[in-house]
Amino acid sequence: MLILFYIALGYLVITTLILLRNRRDFKVPEPAPPGYFARQSPGVSICIPARNEEVSIERCVRSAVSQQYPDFHVYVLDDGSTDRTSDILAALEDQFPKRLTVLLGRPKPDDWLGKPWACHQLAEASHEEILLFIDADTWLEPAAVAKTVRTMGQDILDFITLWPSQQLGSFWEKTVIPLIYTALLTLLPVRYVRRPPKWIPPFLRKHVDPLFAAACGQFMAFKRRSYEGIGGHHSVRDMIVEDVGLARNIKRDGYTMNMYHGRDLVSCRMYRSRSELWQGLRKNFLAGFGYNLPMFGVMGLLHLVAYILPFLAFPLLLYWGGSAILLGFCTAALLLVFIQRFIINRWFGWNIFYVLLHPLGVGWFQVLAIQVLKDYITNNSPTWKERKL
């Protein structure tokens, strides 16, 4: 038992230190100075793939066409929608003919997944210098494009990704979604997304650098020459987590990238029901580990030991008695878990009460892990947007 608490406390100390450093490094894009775009304003293509998005597509498109930026155009691809998405897009195109172009998706080739194929068609149809891909369940604040373009120019970046402010409605959204951001910001030092760690020997940096790639497909902006240089979405045509694949290709080919906090710039409501949440994360969970089963298993065990064991052991140690060392380690682990979640929830404006439900969220992911392993072993492909993946 003591060894398990050594592991839990060691893991929590390291991840807490990473989180505290990220609290400083994970920045919000800054506004452009007055007159900045009078000197340079590269054209921006805002590309939105849409399939059965009747609930969110109007808000998304209206926010896109309302950008306070001199030169942009919005392209939406209707990817075979069977709900009211097509009707909503037709009405919006009539209302904004100079800013909006609606495309009808072509049949998907067998060796492509749906989203990469839709984004590939959007890139082909557009012509502006910067390609900005956003999901249909996101919406932009009026300054989003201007701040993104300014940041790409100031920081000399080929690729930029923003992590949206996640809007959480239901109980399970509030319990589960924050764990995604907790994992991201406690495991990945944000500064290494921009450049490889200096402590890695120079001859290894090119090989190690892609391991620090991360991206959020809800908001990704590329310089077109860089996007085409890595092979665009064709290079990730069969990847479920195509956003991470694109980020790794950017780093692999020597282009520059960084990621930023999208607070007050881009928002998203990923899932609106418990079943949608389950199915959405079911398709992404193992794919996010690159189908690396040993790594998937190790991280599952680490989270079990670090985030669930202390909650189970603490009342037992108090009730039946236990060594002062065990109780001290258990208490320290619990404090670090609460510190991590308190920082995350305050940072992103989520309900502080749900900090107490962190082990429930971890347990939810443990059950999901069993399901996705079963899917993998039985070669069962989840369904998303009425398509088998």
CORUR-V935571 format. One record per residue. N is the residue number from 1. D_LAST is the distance of its C-alpha to the last C-alpha in Angstrom with 1 decimal. Layout:
n/d_last
N/D_LAST
N/D_LAST
//
This chain:
n/d_last
1/41.7
2/43.4
3/41.2
4/38.1
5/39.7
6/40.6
7/36.9
8/35.9
9/38.7
10/38.1
11/34.4
12/35.3
13/38.2
14/36.1
15/33.3
16/35.9
17/37.6
18/34.5
19/33.8
20/37.5
21/37.3
22/34.1
23/35.9
24/38.1
25/35.8
26/32.8
27/34.6
28/34.2
29/34.7
30/38.3
31/39.6
32/41.1
33/44.9
34/46.8
35/46.9
36/44.1
37/42.2
38/45.4
39/45.4
40/41.8
41/38.8
42/36.1
43/33.9
44/30.6
45/27.5
46/25.6
47/22.1
48/19.9
49/16.5
50/16.4
51/14.2
52/15.9
53/18.0
54/21.3
55/22.4
56/22.4
57/22.4
58/26.2
59/27.1
60/24.8
61/26.2
62/29.8
63/29.7
64/28.5
65/31.3
66/33.8
67/33.8
68/37.2
69/36.9
70/38.8
71/36.3
72/32.7
73/30.5
74/27.4
75/24.6
76/21.9
77/19.2
78/18.4
79/14.9
80/15.4
81/16.4
82/17.7
83/19.8
84/22.9
85/21.3
86/22.7
87/26.1
88/26.3
89/25.4
90/28.0
91/30.7
92/30.0
93/30.2
94/33.6
95/34.7
96/33.9
97/34.2
98/35.4
99/32.8
100/29.6
101/27.7
102/24.9
103/22.7
104/20.8
105/17.5
106/17.5
107/15.1
108/12.1
109/12.8
110/10.8
111/10.9
112/9.7
113/6.8
114/8.1
115/10.4
116/12.0
117/12.7
118/14.3
119/16.2
120/17.4
121/18.8
122/20.5
123/22.1
124/23.4
125/24.9
126/26.6
127/29.7
128/30.9
129/31.6
130/29.3
131/25.6
132/24.5
133/20.9
134/20.5
135/18.0
136/18.9
137/19.7
138/22.3
139/25.9
140/28.5
141/32.1
142/34.5
143/35.2
144/31.7
145/31.6
146/35.3
147/35.0
148/31.9
149/33.7
150/36.9
151/35.2
152/33.5
153/37.0
154/39.0
155/36.9
156/36.2
157/32.5
158/29.9
159/27.0
160/27.1
161/24.7
162/25.8
163/24.6
164/25.1
165/27.2
166/24.9
167/26.3
168/26.0
169/26.9
170/26.3
171/27.5
172/24.2
173/23.3
174/26.7
175/26.4
176/23.0
177/22.2
178/25.5
179/24.5
180/21.9
181/24.8
182/27.1
183/25.0
184/24.8
185/28.5
186/29.9
187/28.2
188/28.0
189/31.3
190/30.7
191/33.6
192/31.8
193/29.0
194/31.7
195/33.6
196/33.4
197/35.8
198/39.3
199/39.8
200/37.4
201/39.6
202/39.3
203/38.3
204/35.2
205/34.1
206/32.1
207/30.0
208/29.7
209/29.2
210/25.4
211/25.1
212/26.4
213/23.9
214/22.1
215/20.8
216/19.5
217/17.2
218/19.0
219/22.0
220/22.3
221/25.2
222/26.0
223/29.1
224/27.9
225/29.7
226/27.9
227/24.5
228/25.3
229/27.0
230/23.9
231/22.0
232/20.3
233/16.5
234/16.7
235/17.4
236/14.1
237/12.0
238/9.3
239/9.7
240/8.0
241/11.7
242/13.0
243/16.1
244/17.4
245/16.7
246/18.8
247/21.5
248/21.8
249/22.3
250/24.9
251/26.8
252/26.5
253/28.1
254/30.8
255/30.0
256/30.9
257/28.8
258/29.2
259/27.7
260/29.6
261/29.9
262/29.0
263/31.6
264/33.3
265/31.1
266/27.5
267/26.2
268/22.9
269/21.9
270/18.3
271/18.1
272/20.6
273/20.3
274/20.0
275/17.0
276/15.2
277/16.3
278/15.1
279/11.5
280/11.4
281/13.0
282/11.2
283/8.0
284/10.6
285/13.5
286/13.3
287/11.6
288/14.6
289/16.8
290/15.4
291/14.7
292/18.6
293/19.4
294/23.1
295/22.7
296/20.3
297/23.0
298/25.9
299/24.7
300/24.0
301/27.5
302/29.1
303/27.8
304/29.0
305/32.4
306/32.8
307/31.5
308/32.0
309/34.9
310/37.5
311/36.9
312/37.4
313/40.3
314/42.3
315/43.6
316/44.3
317/46.3
318/48.3
319/48.9
320/49.8
321/50.9
322/49.7
323/50.9
324/51.4
325/49.2
326/46.2
327/46.8
328/47.2
329/44.0
330/42.1
331/43.6
332/42.8
333/39.1
334/38.9
335/40.7
336/38.3
337/35.2
338/36.9
339/38.0
340/34.5
341/33.1
342/36.2
343/35.9
344/32.2
345/32.8
346/35.9
347/34.4
348/31.5
349/33.6
350/31.9
351/33.9
352/35.9
353/36.0
354/32.5
355/33.6
356/35.1
357/31.7
358/30.2
359/30.2
360/28.4
361/25.6
362/25.5
363/25.6
364/22.6
365/20.6
366/22.2
367/20.9
368/17.4
369/17.8
370/18.7
371/15.7
372/13.2
373/15.6
374/15.5
375/11.7
376/12.3
377/15.4
378/14.3
379/11.1
380/9.4
381/5.6
382/6.0
383/6.0
384/7.0
385/9.6
386/9.5
387/6.2
388/3.8
389/0.0
//
